[in-house]
Amino acid sequence: MAEPRLPPQRDPLQEPAWVRWLLIGAAGAIMLLIVVLPLLMLLGTAFGNGLKAWLNAVTEPNTVAALKLTLLTAAIVVPVNAICGVFAAWALTRFEFRGKRMLLALIDLPFAVSPVVAGLCLILLFSPSHGFFADFLNAYDLKIMFATPGIVLATMFVTFPFVVRELIPLMEQQGSDEELAARSLGANAWSMFFRVTLPNIKWGLLYGVLLCSARAMGEFGAVTVVSGNVVGKTNTLSLHVEVLFNHPGDPTPAFAVASLLAGLALVTLVIKIWLEARHGDALARSHRRH
């Protein structure tokens, strides 16, 4: 008895031209509506009163203070998260231990928890009036909440997963053969790390650092809870935009300051595109997930 003939398999990439162009057009229209158009409107409003008005808004003392605090926070958070992310990824991909799945879940927790909830948790821990460590903080006159340390802690919490989650799939795919070879040739742990591990993960690490930097400079939810919103002292750029926008009168300064954040994001995007164009294969491997 003859076997039934199966219908020919259809290549999903060989769809009719009109289907492909319809999908491409729909994707382009959506991106135009929710990304490009709002950005153009923001820039148009920011520079609507001329370059001089924009310069006056972004060089105003409170704006300069907010920019300095934003850059300071990123300068602290990004290196700490990069170092912790590398060591966490190394431990999770090179060792088997009890509680490994729990540690992975905790690393992903900032992605699942609202930043506002994270800020409230920090308040419950470090508030000088009713926090868990209030007695200790008051005894040594330490101020964490409603000051720069609280902003740094909140930003560190919400940005921690970016580096480690970029490195884990990359290091798992590479395996440990080269590291074992280096150890067998007499290299100690640090020599093995700096001569073998770090060169293999450098582009994935840099990509994670870029994502962490962009998130750190634009963080709003957790920071607004722990900062106290003291203009000129504990306001980051994102908080300062809200203050200016809610202030009665001309909203142009708010859009001018927002354009600074947009500019920082665009710089990050340009570097990201350059990395992907020059080291696309390494970055593609770093994006593979379980």
N, C-alpha and C positions, 0 to 999 in steps of 0.2 A: 504494500500500500504506500503510495507516494506521500511523503511528508508535506504538510501544508506549507505553502510559501508565505514567509513573513513579509509584511510591507517594507519597502526600503526605508532604512533609517534616514531621518532628515537632519541635516546639520542645522543646529539652532542659530548659527551665525549667518546662514544663507536665507534670511527672511526677505520678503519682497522689499524693494527699495522704499516704497511708500511707508512701510512699517518702521524701517530704520529711521527715516527722516522725521516721521511723526514722533517717535520716542526722543530723538535728539532735539527736535523743536520744543517738545514739552519740557524736557530737562532744562533747556536754555531759557525758556520763558519763566520757569519757576525760579531759577537762579537770578534772572534779571529782576523779577518782582520782589524777591525777599532778600537779596544781597546787594546787587549793583544799584538799583534805584534808591534804596534807603541811603546807601553810602554817598551817592551823587547828591541827594537832597541835603545830607549832613554837610558836605563840603560846600555846597552852594550857599547854605545858610551861614556857615562859619565865615565865609569870605564875602557875604552879601553886602556888608558895609565897607568893603575895601580892605586892603592889606594892612593899613595903619591900624584900623580898629581890631583886626585879628591879632596884630603884634601887641597892642595894648592889653588885650585880654589874656594872652598867654604869658606875658611878662609881668603881670600883676603879682605883687608879693605873695598873696595866698596861693595863687596858682603855681608859682615857682616852688613854694614850700611843699605843695602837694606832689609836684613832679619829683622833687628830691626824695620825699618819703617813699614814693612808688619805686624809684630806682634803687634806693637803699634796701627796701624790702626784697626786691628781686635779686639784688646782689648778695643778700644773705641766704635767701631761700633756695635759689637755684644751685649753688655749689653744694649746700648741705644735702639737698635731695638727690643731686647727681652722685655724690659719694655714697650715701645710704642706699640709693637705688642699685648701684653697681654691686655693692657687697650683698644686698638682699638677693639680687638676681643670681649672683655667684653661688650663694648658699643654697638657693632653691633648685638650681640646675645641676649642681655638682654633688649634693649630699642627699641622702635619704634619712629622715628623722621623724619621730612622732610629732604630730601637730603640723605637718607640712601643709596639708589642705586648709587647715584653720588659718595659717599664716597667709596663704594666698587669698583667702576670703577677706582677711583684715586689710590686705593691701588694696583690694578692690572696694573697700568700704567707702572711701571718699567719693567714688563714682555713684554710689547708691544713696548716700545720705545727703539731704539738702544742706548747702553751705550755711544756711541760717541755723539749722539744728546743730551743726558743728560749732558755730559761734556760741550758741547757748550752752553747749557742753563745756566749753572753755570758761564761760562765765561761772558755771557751777563749780569749777575747779579752782579758778584763780581770782574770783571776785574778792576785793579787800573787805567787803562787809559780811557776806554770807557764803563765801566759797569754801571748798573742802580744805584748802591750804591757807585760809585767811589768817589764822593765828601765826603761822610760820612767816607769812609775808609781812604782816604787821610788825612782828618782833624784829625783823631785820630791815624794815622800811623798804621793802621791795615792791615795786609797782609794775604789774604785768598787764592787767586789763586797763583799757582806756589810755594806752600808751603804745609806743613802738613795739615792745616785746610781744604784746598781745596780737598786734597786726601781723607780726612775723609768724607767730605760732599758728594763727588762723590760716594764713596763706600757705604755710608749709603743709598743713593738714590737707587742704583741698588739692594741692599740686603734687603730693608725694607719688601717686601711682604712675605718673607719666613716664618717668625714666625707667623704672623697674619693669613696667609692662612693655616697653619697647625692647628691652634687653632679654627678657626671659625666652621668647620664641627664637631669637637669634642665637643665643648661647646654647639652647637645646638642639638646634639644627646643626650647629658647628660641632657639638660633642666635645669630649675631653681628650681626644687622641693626642693632639699637639701638646697639651699641657702635661699629659703623662710622659710623652717623649722628653719634654724639657726636664721633668723631675728625674727621669731615668739617667739623664746626662749630667745630673748633679746640681741643677738649678734649685735654689731655695724657693719658698713660696712667693716672696716679693719679686724675685727676679723672674719667675714664671709669669706672675701677673703682669708686670710692666713690659716684658719682652714678647709675651705670647698672647695672653688674654686681652689686654687693653688694645693692642693694634688690631685685633680681629673684630672688636666691637666698637671701634671708635666712631664709625659713621652712624650706627644705631644710637650710640650714646649722644652724639651731637644732635641728632634728630629729636631725641627725648628731651634734651636740654632746651631746644627751641620751643617745643610745645609747652614745657614747664614755664619758660620765661613769658610766653604770651599769656598763659593762664594767670601767672602771678601778677602781671601788670594790670590785668583787667578784672581781677577778683573784686566782687562787690558784696555778695550776701553775707559771708562769714565776717568780713572786715567791718561792715556797717554795724554789726552787733557788738564787736569787741573794741571798737575805736573810740566811741563816745562822740564822734563827729565834731571835734573841736577844730574849728576853721583855723588854718595856719599851723596847726600842731599835729593833729592825728587824722587829718583828711588826706586820703590818697586821691589820685586823679579821678578815679571812678566815683568816689564819694563827693568830690568837689564839683563834678558835673551835676550831680543831683542838687547840691546846695544852690548852685547858680541857676539851675532851671526852675527851682521852686521860689527863687527870689523874685518879687514883683518887679516888673519893668521889662526891659529888652532881654530876650532870651539868647541873643547872639553870643555873649560870652560863654554860655554853657556849650553851645555848638562849637565854638572856637576851641575850648578845652577838650571837648570830645574828639575834635579832629586830631589832637595830639595822640590820643589813644589809638585812633584809626591809623595814624601814621606809623606808630610803633607796630601795629598789627601788620601793616603792609610791608614794613621792613622785614619782619619775621617771615611773611609769605614769600618775599623775594628770595631770601636765604634758603627757605625750604625748597622752592622750585629749582634753585641752583644746585642744591644738594642732590635732589632727585634726578636732575639732568646729568650730573657728573658721576654720581655714584648710585644710579638707579637700582642696580642688581643687589647691592648690599642693603639698601633701604627696603627693597621689596622683600628680601628675606626677613628683615626685622619686623615686617608687618604681618607675617604669617602667624595665625593664632591656632590654638588647639581645636 
